[in-house]
Amino acid sequence: MKSNLKWMQLPDEYSSFDRSKFVILPISYEKDLTYGIGSAKGAMEIVKASEHLEYYDEEFDCEFFEQGIYLEEEIKLCSESPETMVEKLQEKVASFDSDKFVVSLGGDHSVTIGLVKGLEKIHGDFAVLQIDAHSDFRDSWNGSSLNHACVMRQIVDKHEIVSVGIRSQDKDERKAIDKNDKVQTIYAFKYSFDKVKEALLSLKSEKLYITIDVDGFDPSVISCTGTPEPGGLVWRQVIDLLKLCFEKKKVIGCDVVEFAPEYIETKDKKQQTSRSRAESYILARLISKIVSFEVRSA
């Protein structure tokens, strides 16, 4: 049965696939997580929160929805193997025309592997900017190389990477990263806007994909995630960083992953906690800012 949900509950003229530049891809998937669980439910809570967004972006003086935002049906992959998940997401993304800007919502971070593989079919070469608390550069974790802790290791063979906000990693990850000239890491304790700008300008590719693990934010902004790490980025830092990406590169798509909503049981129903509801809205707002950046950069 087809869902009646639409991004921001936009009218048909701004939410049909044919008329929309932007495609929101909600993905329900989590497998062999490291600590907290619940990221499979994150995408749809962000979608629901989008209903309460304003249509207008005050920073760029634009009504960003006017180019159209289409919401795909929820892609339910929790019962699939990591290999099948990657294959299905690759096929899905590769089916879109190059003029579509796909914003994917996770799901745990391993979904990025399939998304990037799909975009390779469309765009060929591109760099990847990672906002994250963790390096995600393990060869294998929990018996799989397609685990959320291995995402960037799976991507690096074909793509330059700029990792921003890192503040938790294994010693072996650090050694592997330091030896790899395709990876630039801007650790949270050394973060500066100028360092991000320098890293972006040094990339060989003009095209850029952005992957945002929400634990890249400080827990004072986003705390509903599997492994919240103190000392992360705050809202304005992330917005300014993303704005820079769209100014300096051709951004081809993005994902927002690892949001794990919290729930409480009431007498009548199960509902999000007030904190989780606020963070759902914050992330919906983040998507609206990303769409605005693309509208203004086109």
FENBEL-V184539 format. One record per backbone hydrogen bond with DSSP energy under -0.5 kcal/mol. CO is the residue of the C=O (numbers start at 1). NH is the residue of the N-H. Records with the same first field share a line. If there is no record, write none. Layout:
# FENBEL-V184539
CO=NH + NH
This chain:
# FENBEL-V184539
6=9
7=10
11=14
12=15 + 16
14=69
16=20
17=20
21=101
22=70
23=25 + 103
24=26 + 72
25=105
26=75
27=29
28=77 + 78
29=107 + 108
36=35
38=41
39=42 + 43
41=45
42=46
43=47
44=48
45=49
46=50
48=51
49=52
50=53
55=65
56=58
57=61 + 62
62=57 + 64
63=66
64=67
65=68
67=21
68=21 + 22
70=24 + 72
74=76
75=28 + 77
77=80
81=85
82=86
83=87
84=88
85=89
86=90
87=91
88=92
89=93
90=94
91=95
92=95
93=96
97=100
100=102
101=23 + 103
102=104 + 254
103=25
104=256
105=27
107=258
108=111
109=112
110=113 + 114
111=115
112=116
113=117
114=118
115=119
116=120
117=121
118=121 + 122
119=122 + 123 + 124
120=124
127=209
128=130 + 162
129=131 + 211
130=132 + 164
131=213
133=167 + 168
136=152 + 153
141=144
144=141 + 147
147=150
148=151
149=138
150=154
151=155
152=156
155=158 + 159
160=128
161=184
162=130
163=186
164=132
166=188
168=135
170=174
171=175
172=176
173=177
174=178
175=179
176=180
177=180
179=181
180=183
182=161
184=163 + 186
185=187
186=165 + 166
187=190
188=191
192=196
193=197
194=198
195=199
196=200
197=201
198=202
199=203
200=203
206=250
207=127
208=252 + 253
209=129
210=255
211=131 + 213
212=214 + 257
213=216
214=217
216=233
218=221 + 222
223=225
224=260
225=228
226=36
233=218
234=238
235=239
236=240
237=241
238=242
239=243
240=244
241=245
242=246
243=247
244=248
245=249
249=251
250=208
252=102
253=210
254=104
255=212
256=106
257=214
258=226 + 260
259=261
262=273
264=266 + 271
269=266
271=264
273=277
274=278
275=279
276=280
277=281
278=282
279=283
280=284
281=285
282=286
283=287
284=288
285=289
286=290
287=291
288=292
289=293
290=294
291=295
292=296
293=297
294=298
